[in-house]
Amino acid sequence: MFTRALSSQILAQFDSPDLVFLLGTRQSGKTTLSHLLAKDSSYSKTETWYFDFEDKHYRQLFNTATIASLKQILRLEGIDFNRRNLLIFDEIQLADPSNLLKLLHDHFPALKIIATGSSSLQIKTKFSDSLAGRKRVYLVEPLNFDEFLLFRGEERLRNLRQMFREGIAKEALMPLLESGHEHFLALLEEYLIYGGYPEVVLIPNRQEKLLKLDSIANAYIKKDIREVAKIENISAYNNLLKYLAINAGTQFNLSSARETVGISAVTLSKYLNLLKKRLLLLNFRRFLPIVIKRLVRVAKSILKILESIICYYKILTHWSCVVMLGLYMKLMYLIV
């Protein structure tokens, strides 16, 4: 397992009694990160317990939990709740997270909890204010470019990028930059096209990468769009996604989007809110100076997680569109 940039930030606060909540899109690496945190923490293997809530057995076991029943469940699993133990609940949105996590936090202080969730839409409807002040939420995004290089075993290029960021004179770095230029561009092209899903990055075959992305897209449409959001007009929804992808990085015009896609203003608002809740869309505000030195904020909607948009909207057949879209988003990772 490879280290993620987010790990050190989480581990720095790991002694806090707060719940650690890892939120992110499907296949962004939340489960692997939770295991990495357990491995790098002070908890031993015998003190670490993993519960996958995609398993119906665990959902039924914990869904109607009370303090008394939780004590019996923990004993059944071999967990001494009076001693320090680390519990990992994967895909917590599939259960009743608010009640379960509140009881564990308030009545079992010796236990440290990590919970992961893929659907902010489900989580928002299931989490209550009772967890306020009891949790730390971390957004787990697909790999940034440095992490991508790590997963591909490109330590030399990662180190070179770090030297560049440290402000070392360009004259001293130029021979190093020139020697790896073509290889760097090939890796950058791969990253822009296929994105940063950890499992996709580790697949060497191009066709297999596409099959994996298609699998992620189908899971998104089936579970999040049809089952959770209850969207019936999938065609209109996909047309909006294509419109957003083509217009990424430009000022977003509600009227133009509505007319182009052929949906009502109410439906458009519903779809955009869904995309935001699914962590696929983010509003960036641009500040423009004017004569009287006021700042006029112009809302701009751009795609936040490029690889999610690409695979979900099946734009993989048009590489020019993918690269154009990728250059806008990914350069934010590459330049810093």
N, C-alpha and C positions, 0 to 999 in steps of 0.2 A: 504494500500500500504506500502511496506517495503522500507526502505532506502537502496540506493546503495552506494558503496564505492566511486563512481565517483562524487556523488552529491556535496560533500563539495568542491572538486576541481573546479567544474564549478561555484558554487555559489560564491566562493571567487573572481571570475573575472566577476561576473554578472553585475556589474555597468558599465563595458566597453561598448562602443557603437557597438562593434563587434557583428556580427551574431553568434549565438551558433548553431553549426551543429553537430548532433548526427548521427554517421555512425556505422552501424553494420549489422550482418546477420539477416535474418528474425527471429522473435520471440525471439530476445535477450533482449527485454525489453525497447526499445527506446521510444515507446509511453508512457508507464507507467512512465519512467524516466522524460519525458518532463512534465507530469502532476505533478510529485513530485517536480520538480524544480519550477514550477509555485506556488505550495502550500507553499513551503518553502521560496519563495522569498518575496519581499516587495509588490508584486502586489496582489490586492484583487481579488475575484472571478469576480466582475463586471468589472475588468480591464483586464481579461484574455479571449482570444478568440482562439478557436480551429477549424482548417480546415483540414479535411481528404481528401487528394488528390486521394484516391481510389474512391471517389465520383466524378462521371463524371461531375456533376454540378459545383463543385469547379475548376476542371481542365479547363473547358471551360471558366469559369468566369475570372480566373487569367492568362491563357495562353498567351493571346495577350494584356497584360496590358500595358498601357501607364501611364504617370503621371496623366493626366486628368481622364482617366478611373479608375485608382486606387482610386482617391479621391471619385468618385461616388460609387465605390464598397464598400469602407469603410463606407461611409455614409449610404449606403443601409443596411449594416450589423449592423449599430448602433454604429460604432466606431468613436470617435472623434480623428482624427489623429494629432491634435494639442496638445493633452494631452497624458500623459504617459499611454501606454497600452502594454500588452504582447500578441503577436501573435504567435501561434504555427501552423506550416505547417507540417503535417505528410505525409510521403512518397513523398517528394518533387521531387524525380527523375522522377515521372510520369508526371510532368509538364515541363515548361521551367524555371528551377530554376535560372539560371544565370541572365537573364533579370529581372525577378520579384524581386529577392533578392537585386540586385544592385539598382533598383529604390527605393525600400523601405528603404534601408540603406542610400542612398544619399539624398533623397527628403522628407523623413518622419522621422527626427531625434528623435522625441518624442517616436517612437515605438521601442520596444525591440522585436527581432525576434529569435525564436527557430525553426529550421528545422530538420527533421529526414529523413534519407535515408537508404534503405535496399540494394541497388545494387550499389556498387562502379563502376561497369562496365558502367551502364547507367549514373551515375553521372559524370564520367570522360569524357564521350562524350558530356554531356550537359553543364557542367561547363566551363566557359571561364576564362581567366586571369583577367577579369574585377572585379572579387571578391577578387583578391589578396590584402591582408592587411585589408580586411573587415570582415573576418570570423575567428572563432576559431573552429577547428575540433576536436571532441572527439570520440574515438573508444569505442563503447558500446559492451562489450563482454558478453557472458552468465555468469551466477553467478560463482564467485570463491567459494572456499570451505567455507570460513567464511560467505559469503552471503547465501550460501546453508543452513548452520546451522541456520542462522537468519530466513530464510523462513520456516524452519521446526520447529521453536520455540525452538531451542536448545541453549538457552542463556548460560547455564552452561558450555557447551563444548566450546562455543566461548570464554567465559571468561577464561577458562582453557588454551586454545591455546594462548591467549594474555599474560597470566602470564608466559607461557613457553617462548614466544618471548622476554619478558622483562628481561629474564636472572635469574629468581628466581631459587634458588638451587634445583636441581633435587630431592634431598633427601626429601625436603619439599613437592614437588609436587607428588612424587611417589604414596602415598596412594590414592590421588585423581585420578591419571592416571589409577591405577589398578581398581578402583571401576567402572569406566565408559568405560573400555577397550573394552568389547564385544559390547556394544552399539555403540561405536565410529566406530568399524570395520564394523558394519552393515550399518551405515550411509555412511561410506567411500565407501563400495561396491556399494551401491545404486547410489552414485554420479559418480563413475567410469563407471557404466553400462549405466545409463540413462542420464548422463550429467547435465548441468546447465541451460537449458532453463527454465526460471521462471515458465511458465505455466505447464511444465512437472513436475517440482519439486513439485508443489502444488497439483498434481493429486495423490490421495492415492492408486488407483488401478493399479496394474502392467499392466494389459491388456490395460487399458485406456491410460497409458503412451506410450505404443507401438503404439497405434492407432494415438496418437498425433504426435509422431515422424514420423510416416509414412506419415501423412498429410503434415508435414513440408518438408519431402523429395520430395513428389509429387509436391508440389508448387515450390520447387527449380528447379526440372527437367523441369516442364512445362514453368515457367516464365523466368527463368534465362538461362537455357541451350538451350531450343528449340526456345523461342521467342526472347530473347535478344542476346545470343551468336551465334544463328543460327547453332548449332551443330546438324548434321544429324545422325552421327554414334554414337548413345547413348551407344551402347554395348561396343565399344572401349573405350569411355570415362569412363564408369563404371569400366572396367577392369583396367584402369590406377589408378582409385581411390582405388581399392582393392590392387593393387601393392604398392601404397604409404602407405596404412594403415598397411600392413604386414611389410614393411621396414621402418616404422617410427623410427626415432632416429639413423639411420645408415647413413653412407656417401652415398649420392645419386649418382647413376651411370646412365648417360643419355643413353649410349649404351645398358646397360642391360635392362633398362625400355623399350626402343624402341623395342628391340627384343622380350621381354616377352609379351608385349601388342600387338605387331604386327602392329605398326604404323610408319609413316615416322618421321624423325627428325623435319621437319617443323610442322607437326601435333602435335607432343609431346610438342614442344615449345609453340604452341598455347594453348594447354590444360593447361599447367603449368601456363602460364600467366593468364589464366582465373581463375584458382584456387586462385592465389595471389590476383587478383582484387576482388574476392568474399570473401576474408578474410579467406579462408580455408587452405591456405598454406603459410608458412613463411620460408625464408632462414635464418638459423643461421650459423654464421661463427665461426669456431673453430680455436684457435690460438695455434700453436705448436712451442715450443722453439727448436732450433737446435744449433749445436756446435758454430757457429759464432754469436749466440745470435740474429739472425733475427727471425721475426715472419712470419711464412708461413701460410697464410690464406687458409683454405680448406672449400669450400662451402658445407653446409649440408642442405638438405631440410627436414624439419619435419613438421608434421601437427600441426597447431597452435590452431585450435579450435576443440578439439577432438569430442565433441558431434555432431557437424555439420557433420564431416566426417562419423561418425558411422551411423547416421540415413540416410544420403544421399546415402550411398553405401550399405545399407541393410545388414550390417554385424551383425546385432542384433541376428541372429540365431546361432552365434558362440561365446559364452560368453568368452571362453579362450582367443580368439583373442582380444576381447574388453578389458578385464582386462589387458592383456599384453600391449596394446596400451595405455590404461589409465594410468598405472603406470608410464610410461615415462613422459607423459605431466602433469598429475595432481600433481605429487609430487613437481613440481615447485611452486604450490600454497600452498601445505601442509607444506613445510619446512620453508618458509619465515615467 
